[in-house]
Amino acid sequence: MNGSILAPGATLKEISTEFQFTEGPAADAQGNVYFTDQPNDRIMVYTVDGKLKTFMQPAGRANGMYFDRAGFLIACADEHNELWQIDVKTKRHSVLMSQFDGKPLNGPNDVWVAPNGDLYITDPFYKRPWWDHTDQPQTIQGVYLLKAGGGAPVRVVDDFEKPNGIVGSPDGKRLYISDIGAGFVYGFDIVPDGMLTNKQLLCRARSDGMTMDCHGNVYVTNDKGVTAFSPAGEQLANIPVPQKWTANVTFGGPNRTTLFITAGTGFYSMQMSICGAQ
């Protein structure tokens, strides 16, 4: 480990390794962190007072998640290739998206909600044991924009081998997407209508999930744990994780200065000297 973004003397804390495969961490406005245990079809929550409990089960085989500014939990529920909006108070959900151009999605994997409510969804194809189909519904493994005001989704990226992790800046002007298939992470400018332009390489990494801190640094996850890169692509720090694969990461806790990591069977945390993007 290295880098001043880590809190002095910080070490990786194992919260629990009771899971089958953890994914999709997302923090609510209070800093409680929700994450998924996809093979067990459940969403967990780790509260700011240190309590770990099941939030929802079954949970649509939820994968990547993100909270919108209204407090709804947006979840990539790939049991039926859907994007869900979950009311955390009632635990009821509505389906926001399940098709593109009249065909089912491949399997929504990760989602980012822009400040204006627009949704950006990655849609790779990973064959799941709970599906009764084996063919890829969409010919392209793409990235979609679902506007806050409704309407049909728009495919905004169609040239990735296999898009996966996604995160954007708090001002809604910058979006980062990993192409886990090709082994690159790219940054885009978001123009006023929500479309993407000015594709630029951030780093070479087979990143799964991603997050961003308040300085615009991007955190990627893979078999090397968690690695932070500056907006210019400079490696700032690496956090090794004792699992074969680190799937996702987010900032949480009351002050957003704790990095929460989902990796294999485990759920971990690391104290940082920098806060997450808000």
Secondary structure, 3 states (H helix, E strand, C coil): CCCCCECCCCCCEEEECCCCCEEEEEECCCCCEEEEEHHHCEEEEECCCCCEEEEECCCCCEEEEEECCCCCEEEEECCCCEEEEEECCCCEEEEEECEECCEECCCCCEEEECCCCCEEEEECCCCCCCCCCCCCCCCCCEEEEECCCCCCCEEEECCCCCEEEEEECCCCCEEEEEECCCCEEEEEEECCCCCEEEEEEEEECCCCCEEEECCCCEEEEECCEEEEECCCCCEEEEECCCCCCEEEEEEECCCCCEEEEEECCEEEEEEECCCECC
